[in-house]
């Protein structure tokens, strides 16, 4: 028979009444709390008893104190006089129990109780929650900037496209707890003025559900990046690494407390260790991902020398080759296809380069974007056209670099644009179809026949009568 067990307890740190009720109920079942925590609590077996429970907050305490402070010891001694026994500590929280039927309460002034809870939260839980909320906002701003600057690349890559909802869920989970605490504070202050202490369970269930949903979505990202269920293995590696780091940090913190290290020394060392371990973990994970090829990027099959430079050779199948458009002028080619795909769109970069030092032999490059989410089409079109910008100074165009509309008929497209650079056109085209966008660069001036040949290979299914 086990004498100790760990159990998930979804209790808010400030929810004094709910914690007291839970500890009392567990005691009736024969379990007394030994070590509380953010989610998992440790209990030890006792004889089933009906206990009175009282939670007291001591704001000056800290998880990094090598031993209970003088104030905590004095509080414990005073409580013993009335039969209150310390069961466990959790940072600024002390949990006492009493076997008497109607014991004298430790705290009687609800105004002071509310103030001590607020002071404990400000010192203990709130800084970490506000830091996580700030980090989430910062990540969303960075990701939003990347989406605005390069929407096609952003939305086609799982590592970026799905991270916005992940960080949004994390932010919502934190905000649920913060808003729950603020709502409790306002209600508790009003109730305290009327001589009552207000206890209400916080929004932990909703915040936990949001956090688990963010974790689940992270697993889906890894599954898609790895091309199958192997992503669950990567998720297990990430979770295992996080749990190992967390356990290591807690273990070292507790060891330093037992050795009598001061609060400041323990805090400084623990934070430094957390930063170092996190950096090493991220670096190791990056190396592992790169080494096993978790993404579907094209990989070279060899190398060749071009003017003293060692160049990679690729042998990927591509839909449009030089031989489909003109006399190739070369027998050996490097063909590359890099594809990235999400539920929003698929983006593939193709290139065909000659394996020769003859610079007169042109290469061929094009990108095909398949828009799966139709509501994104207009946004993508505007941003792609925006990517080429004239350089303007003092209301004068210093360097022209923009798209100009051209006849879409040869392309059998809805719209077509060509890059105008400096003082003339480049052989770079941006072509829009019903659910597909083509960006293509020729190494020569293409004819209408060549445009039609490229469209036949790259445009997908084009309905008759559509331009």
C-alpha positions as CSV (number, residue, x, y, z in Angstrom):
1,X,0.0,0.0,0.0
2,X,1.4,3.4,-1.0
3,X,1.9,5.9,1.7
4,X,2.3,8.8,-0.6
5,X,0.8,9.9,-3.9
6,X,0.7,12.8,-6.4
7,X,-2.5,14.1,-7.7
8,X,-3.6,16.8,-10.2
9,X,-5.2,19.7,-8.4
10,X,-6.5,22.5,-10.6
11,X,-6.6,25.2,-7.8
12,X,-5.7,28.8,-8.1
13,X,-3.0,30.0,-5.7
14,X,-5.2,32.8,-4.4
15,X,-8.3,30.7,-4.0
16,X,-8.0,30.3,-0.2
17,X,-11.6,28.9,0.3
18,X,-11.3,26.3,-2.5
19,X,-7.9,25.1,-1.2
20,X,-9.1,24.7,2.4
21,X,-12.1,22.8,1.1
22,X,-10.0,20.4,-1.0
23,X,-7.5,19.7,1.8
24,X,-10.3,19.0,4.2
25,X,-12.0,16.6,1.8
26,X,-8.7,14.7,1.1
27,X,-8.2,14.4,4.8
28,X,-11.6,12.7,5.2
29,X,-10.4,10.2,2.6
30,X,-7.2,9.5,4.5
31,X,-4.7,11.8,2.7
32,X,-3.0,14.9,4.1
33,X,-1.3,17.4,1.8
34,X,2.5,17.3,2.1
35,X,3.7,19.5,-0.8
36,X,1.4,21.7,-3.0
37,X,2.4,22.9,-6.4
38,X,1.0,24.7,-9.5
39,X,-0.8,21.6,-10.7
40,X,0.4,18.4,-9.0
41,X,0.1,18.1,-5.2
42,X,1.8,15.5,-3.0
43,X,-0.2,13.8,-0.3
44,X,0.8,11.3,2.5
45,X,-1.5,8.7,4.0
46,X,-3.2,9.3,7.3
47,X,-6.2,7.8,9.1
48,X,-9.3,9.3,7.7
49,X,-10.1,12.4,9.8
50,X,-12.4,15.4,9.7
51,X,-10.0,18.3,10.0
52,X,-10.4,22.0,10.1
53,X,-8.1,23.6,7.5
54,X,-6.9,27.2,7.4
55,X,-4.7,28.7,4.6
56,X,-2.5,31.6,5.6
57,X,-0.4,33.8,3.3
58,X,2.9,35.2,4.4
59,X,4.0,37.7,1.7
60,X,7.6,38.0,2.9
61,X,8.4,34.3,2.4
62,X,9.9,32.9,-0.8
63,X,10.5,29.5,-2.4
64,X,14.2,30.3,-2.4
65,X,14.5,30.8,1.4
66,X,17.0,28.2,2.8
67,X,14.6,27.8,5.8
68,X,11.4,29.3,7.2
69,X,11.8,33.0,8.0
70,X,11.6,34.2,11.6
71,X,8.1,35.5,10.9
72,X,6.9,32.1,9.6
73,X,8.4,30.4,12.7
74,X,6.7,32.8,15.0
75,X,3.4,32.3,13.2
76,X,3.7,28.5,13.4
77,X,4.4,28.8,17.2
78,X,1.4,31.0,17.7
79,X,-0.9,28.7,15.8
80,X,0.3,25.7,17.8
81,X,-1.2,27.3,20.9
82,X,-4.7,27.0,19.4
83,X,-4.1,23.5,18.0
84,X,-3.2,24.5,14.5
85,X,-0.5,22.3,13.0
86,X,1.5,23.1,9.9
87,X,0.8,20.6,7.1
88,X,2.7,22.2,4.2
89,X,4.2,25.3,2.7
90,X,4.1,26.6,-0.9
91,X,6.0,29.8,-1.3
92,X,4.1,32.4,0.5
93,X,1.3,30.0,1.4
94,X,1.1,28.0,4.7
95,X,-1.6,25.3,5.1
96,X,-2.6,24.5,8.7
97,X,-4.9,21.9,10.1
98,X,-6.7,21.4,13.4
99,X,-8.3,18.3,14.8
100,X,-10.6,20.3,17.2
101,X,-14.3,20.5,16.3
102,X,-14.6,24.2,16.6
103,X,-11.1,25.7,16.7
104,X,-10.3,29.4,17.1
105,X,-9.7,30.8,13.5
106,X,-6.1,31.9,12.7
107,X,-7.3,35.0,10.9
108,X,-10.6,36.8,11.6
109,X,-10.3,40.1,9.7
110,X,-11.4,39.6,6.0
111,X,-9.8,42.9,5.0
112,X,-6.4,41.7,6.2
113,X,-6.9,38.3,4.6
114,X,-7.5,39.9,1.2
115,X,-4.5,42.2,1.5
116,X,-2.2,39.3,2.4
117,X,-3.4,37.3,-0.6
118,X,-2.9,40.2,-2.9
119,X,0.6,40.9,-1.5
120,X,1.5,37.2,-1.9
121,X,0.3,37.1,-5.4
122,X,2.2,40.3,-6.4
123,X,5.4,38.7,-5.1
124,X,4.9,35.1,-6.1
125,X,2.6,34.2,-9.0
126,X,1.8,37.5,-10.8
127,X,5.4,38.3,-12.0
128,X,5.7,34.9,-13.8
129,X,2.2,35.2,-15.3
130,X,2.8,38.7,-16.5
131,X,6.2,37.7,-17.9
132,X,4.5,34.9,-19.9
133,X,1.8,37.2,-21.1
134,X,4.4,39.7,-22.2
135,X,6.4,37.0,-24.0
136,X,3.2,35.8,-25.8
137,X,2.4,39.3,-27.0
138,X,5.9,39.8,-28.2
139,X,5.9,36.5,-30.1
140,X,2.5,37.4,-31.7
141,X,3.9,40.8,-32.7
142,X,7.0,39.2,-34.3
143,X,4.9,36.6,-36.1
144,X,2.4,39.2,-37.2
145,X,5.3,41.2,-38.7
146,X,6.6,38.2,-40.5
147,X,3.1,37.4,-41.9
148,X,2.8,41.0,-43.1
149,X,6.2,41.1,-44.8
150,X,6.1,37.7,-46.5
151,X,2.7,36.0,-46.2
152,X,3.3,33.2,-48.7
153,X,6.4,31.9,-47.0
154,X,4.9,32.4,-43.6
155,X,1.5,30.7,-44.3
156,X,3.0,27.8,-46.1
157,X,5.4,26.7,-43.3
158,X,3.9,24.9,-40.3
159,X,6.7,26.2,-38.0
160,X,5.4,29.7,-38.5
161,X,1.8,29.5,-39.8
162,X,0.6,27.5,-36.8
163,X,2.6,29.3,-34.2
164,X,0.2,32.3,-34.2
165,X,-2.8,30.2,-32.8
166,X,-0.4,28.4,-30.4
167,X,0.9,31.6,-28.8
168,X,-2.6,33.1,-28.9
169,X,-3.9,30.1,-26.9
170,X,-1.0,30.5,-24.4
171,X,-1.9,34.2,-24.1
172,X,-5.6,33.4,-23.5
173,X,-4.7,30.8,-20.9
174,X,-2.6,33.3,-19.0
175,X,-5.3,36.0,-19.4
176,X,-7.9,33.7,-18.0
177,X,-6.0,33.3,-14.8
178,X,-5.1,37.0,-14.6
179,X,-8.7,38.1,-15.2
180,X,-10.0,35.5,-12.8
181,X,-7.7,36.9,-10.1
182,X,-8.7,40.5,-10.9
183,X,-12.4,39.6,-10.7
184,X,-11.8,37.8,-7.4
185,X,-9.9,40.9,-6.1
186,X,-12.8,43.3,-6.8
187,X,-15.4,41.0,-5.4
188,X,-13.3,40.1,-2.3
189,X,-12.6,43.7,-1.5
190,X,-16.4,44.5,-1.5
191,X,-17.2,41.5,0.6
192,X,-14.4,42.2,3.0
193,X,-15.9,45.7,3.7
194,X,-19.1,43.8,4.8
195,X,-17.1,41.5,7.1
196,X,-17.0,38.5,4.9
197,X,-14.1,36.7,3.1
198,X,-15.0,35.9,-0.5
199,X,-13.7,32.6,-1.9
200,X,-14.2,31.6,-5.5
201,X,-12.4,29.1,-7.7
202,X,-10.5,30.9,-10.5
203,X,-10.6,30.2,-14.2
204,X,-8.1,27.3,-13.9
205,X,-10.2,24.8,-15.9
206,X,-10.5,27.0,-18.9
207,X,-6.9,28.1,-18.7
208,X,-5.8,24.4,-18.4
209,X,-8.0,23.5,-21.4
210,X,-6.4,26.3,-23.5
211,X,-2.9,25.2,-22.5
212,X,-3.6,21.6,-23.4
213,X,-5.1,22.7,-26.7
214,X,-1.9,24.7,-27.4
215,X,0.1,21.6,-26.6
216,X,-2.0,19.5,-28.9
217,X,-1.6,22.0,-31.7
218,X,2.1,21.9,-31.2
219,X,2.0,18.1,-31.7
220,X,0.1,18.5,-34.9
221,X,2.8,21.0,-36.1
222,X,5.5,18.5,-35.4
223,X,3.5,15.7,-37.1
224,X,3.1,17.7,-40.3
225,X,6.7,18.9,-40.3
226,X,7.9,15.3,-40.0
227,X,5.4,14.0,-42.5
228,X,3.6,11.6,-40.2
229,X,3.1,10.3,-36.7
230,X,6.8,10.6,-36.0
231,X,5.9,14.1,-34.9
232,X,4.4,12.6,-31.7
233,X,7.8,11.2,-31.0
234,X,9.3,14.7,-31.4
235,X,6.6,16.1,-29.1
236,X,7.5,13.5,-26.5
237,X,11.2,14.5,-26.8
238,X,10.2,18.2,-26.3
239,X,7.9,17.5,-23.3
240,X,10.5,15.1,-21.8
241,X,13.2,17.8,-22.2
242,X,11.0,20.4,-20.6
243,X,10.0,18.1,-17.7
244,X,13.7,17.1,-17.2
245,X,14.8,20.7,-17.1
246,X,12.0,21.7,-14.7
247,X,12.8,18.8,-12.4
248,X,16.5,19.5,-12.5
249,X,15.9,23.2,-11.6
250,X,13.6,22.3,-8.7
251,X,16.0,19.6,-7.5
252,X,19.0,22.0,-7.5
253,X,16.9,24.8,-5.9
254,X,15.9,22.4,-3.1
255,X,19.5,21.1,-2.7
256,X,20.8,24.7,-2.3
257,X,18.1,25.4,0.3
258,X,19.2,22.4,2.3
259,X,22.8,23.6,2.1
260,X,21.8,26.9,3.6
261,X,22.4,29.1,0.5
262,X,20.9,32.6,0.8
263,X,17.7,33.6,-1.0
264,X,19.6,35.9,-3.4
265,X,22.3,33.3,-4.1
266,X,19.8,30.6,-4.8
267,X,17.6,32.9,-6.9
268,X,20.5,34.1,-9.0
269,X,21.9,30.6,-9.5
270,X,18.5,29.0,-10.3
271,X,17.7,31.7,-12.9
272,X,21.1,31.4,-14.5
273,X,20.9,27.6,-14.6
274,X,17.4,27.9,-16.2
275,X,18.7,30.2,-18.9
276,X,21.7,28.0,-19.7
277,X,19.7,24.8,-19.8
278,X,17.0,26.3,-22.0
279,X,19.6,27.6,-24.4
280,X,21.4,24.3,-24.6
281,X,18.1,22.4,-25.0
282,X,16.9,24.6,-27.9
283,X,20.3,24.4,-29.6
284,X,20.4,20.6,-29.2
285,X,16.8,20.3,-30.5
286,X,17.7,22.4,-33.5
287,X,20.7,20.2,-34.3
288,X,18.7,17.0,-34.0
289,X,15.9,18.3,-36.2
290,X,18.4,19.4,-38.9
291,X,20.3,16.1,-38.7
292,X,17.3,13.8,-39.2
293,X,15.5,16.0,-41.7
294,X,12.2,16.8,-40.0
295,X,11.3,19.1,-42.8
296,X,10.6,18.2,-46.5
297,X,13.3,20.4,-47.9
298,X,15.1,19.3,-51.0
299,X,18.5,17.6,-50.4
300,X,21.5,17.6,-52.8
301,X,22.7,14.4,-54.5
302,X,26.1,15.7,-55.3
303,X,28.3,18.7,-56.1
304,X,30.0,20.3,-59.1
305,X,32.6,23.0,-59.7
306,X,31.5,26.3,-61.2
307,X,34.2,28.9,-61.6
308,X,36.0,27.7,-58.5
309,X,32.9,27.5,-56.5
310,X,31.5,24.2,-55.2
311,X,27.8,24.1,-56.0
312,X,25.2,21.6,-54.9
313,X,23.5,19.3,-57.4
314,X,19.8,18.4,-57.1
315,X,17.7,15.8,-58.9
316,X,14.1,16.6,-58.0
317,X,11.2,16.1,-60.4
318,X,9.8,19.5,-61.6
319,X,6.7,20.1,-63.7
320,X,8.3,22.6,-66.2
321,X,11.7,22.0,-67.7
322,X,13.8,24.0,-70.1
323,X,13.2,21.4,-72.8
324,X,9.5,22.3,-72.7
325,X,10.2,25.9,-73.6
326,X,13.3,26.0,-75.9
327,X,16.5,24.3,-77.0
328,X,18.2,23.6,-73.7
329,X,21.8,24.2,-74.8
330,X,23.0,21.8,-72.1
331,X,22.9,18.1,-71.3
332,X,23.2,18.1,-67.5
333,X,21.0,20.0,-65.1
334,X,20.4,20.5,-61.4
335,X,16.7,20.5,-60.8
336,X,15.4,21.4,-57.3
337,X,11.9,21.5,-55.8
338,X,11.3,22.8,-52.3
339,X,7.8,22.4,-51.0
340,X,6.1,23.7,-47.9
341,X,2.5,23.1,-47.1
342,X,-0.1,23.9,-44.5
343,X,-3.9,23.9,-44.3
344,X,-3.8,27.4,-45.7
345,X,-1.7,27.0,-48.8
346,X,1.1,25.1,-50.5
347,X,4.2,26.8,-51.8
348,X,6.8,25.2,-54.0
349,X,10.0,26.7,-55.3
350,X,11.4,25.2,-58.5
351,X,14.7,25.8,-60.2
352,X,16.7,24.3,-63.1
353,X,20.3,25.3,-63.4
354,X,22.8,24.2,-66.1
355,X,25.9,22.2,-65.0
356,X,28.2,24.1,-67.2
357,X,30.5,27.2,-66.9
358,X,29.0,28.6,-70.2
359,X,27.2,31.7,-68.9
360,X,25.2,32.0,-72.1
361,X,23.0,29.0,-71.1
362,X,20.1,30.4,-69.0
363,X,18.5,28.9,-66.0
364,X,14.8,28.7,-65.1
365,X,13.2,29.6,-61.8
366,X,9.6,29.7,-60.7
367,X,7.3,29.4,-57.6
368,X,3.8,28.0,-57.5
369,X,1.5,28.9,-54.7
370,X,-1.7,26.8,-54.3
371,X,-4.2,28.8,-52.2
372,X,-6.3,26.4,-50.2
373,X,-8.1,29.0,-47.9
374,X,-9.9,31.2,-50.4
375,X,-10.4,34.0,-48.0
376,X,-6.6,34.6,-48.1
377,X,-6.4,35.1,-51.9
378,X,-7.1,38.8,-51.9
379,X,-4.7,39.5,-49.1
380,X,-1.9,37.4,-50.8
381,X,-2.4,39.2,-54.1
382,X,-2.1,42.7,-52.5
383,X,1.0,41.7,-50.5
384,X,2.8,40.1,-53.4
385,X,2.2,43.1,-55.6
386,X,3.4,45.3,-52.7
387,X,6.7,43.4,-52.3
388,X,8.2,45.3,-55.3
389,X,8.4,48.9,-54.3
390,X,9.8,52.0,-56.1
391,X,12.5,53.9,-54.2
392,X,11.0,57.4,-53.6
393,X,12.9,60.4,-52.1
394,X,11.4,63.9,-51.8
395,X,8.3,62.8,-53.8
396,X,10.5,61.7,-56.7
397,X,11.1,58.1,-57.9
398,X,14.8,57.5,-57.6
399,X,14.7,53.8,-58.5
400,X,11.7,52.2,-60.2
401,X,11.0,48.6,-59.0
402,X,7.4,47.6,-59.3
403,X,4.9,45.3,-61.0
404,X,3.0,46.6,-64.1
405,X,0.0,44.8,-65.5
406,X,0.4,43.0,-68.8
407,X,-1.9,41.0,-71.0
408,X,-3.0,37.8,-69.1
409,X,-4.3,36.1,-72.3
410,X,-1.1,34.3,-73.2
411,X,-1.0,32.9,-69.6
412,X,-4.7,32.0,-69.7
413,X,-4.9,33.8,-66.3
414,X,-7.1,36.2,-64.4
415,X,-4.3,38.8,-64.1
416,X,-0.7,39.0,-65.0
417,X,2.1,41.4,-64.0
418,X,5.7,42.0,-65.1
419,X,8.5,43.6,-63.1
420,X,9.5,47.1,-64.3
421,X,13.0,47.8,-62.9
422,X,15.2,50.9,-63.4
423,X,14.3,51.9,-67.0
424,X,13.0,48.7,-68.5
425,X,11.2,45.4,-68.0
426,X,12.7,42.3,-66.5
427,X,11.7,38.8,-67.5
428,X,10.0,38.2,-64.2
429,X,6.2,37.7,-64.1
430,X,3.5,37.4,-61.4
431,X,0.5,35.5,-62.7
432,X,-2.8,35.0,-60.9
433,X,-5.2,32.1,-61.5
434,X,-8.4,31.1,-59.7
435,X,-6.7,29.4,-56.8
436,X,-3.1,29.4,-57.8
437,X,-0.4,32.1,-58.0
438,X,2.7,31.8,-60.3
439,X,5.9,33.7,-60.0
440,X,8.3,32.9,-62.8
441,X,11.7,34.3,-63.9
442,X,13.0,33.5,-67.4
443,X,16.7,33.9,-68.4
444,X,15.5,35.3,-71.7
445,X,12.7,37.3,-73.3
446,X,9.8,34.7,-73.5
447,X,7.5,34.5,-76.4
448,X,3.7,34.2,-76.1
449,X,4.0,30.6,-77.1
450,X,6.5,30.0,-74.3
451,X,4.1,31.8,-71.8
452,X,1.3,29.5,-72.9
453,X,3.6,26.4,-72.6
454,X,4.5,27.4,-69.0
455,X,0.9,28.0,-68.2
456,X,-0.1,24.6,-69.5
457,X,2.4,23.0,-67.1
458,X,1.9,25.2,-64.0
459,X,-1.6,26.8,-64.1
460,X,-3.4,23.6,-63.0
461,X,-7.0,23.1,-64.2
462,X,-8.1,26.2,-66.1
463,X,-11.8,26.3,-67.0
464,X,-12.8,27.3,-70.5
465,X,-13.7,31.0,-70.9
466,X,-11.6,32.0,-67.9
467,X,-8.9,34.5,-68.4
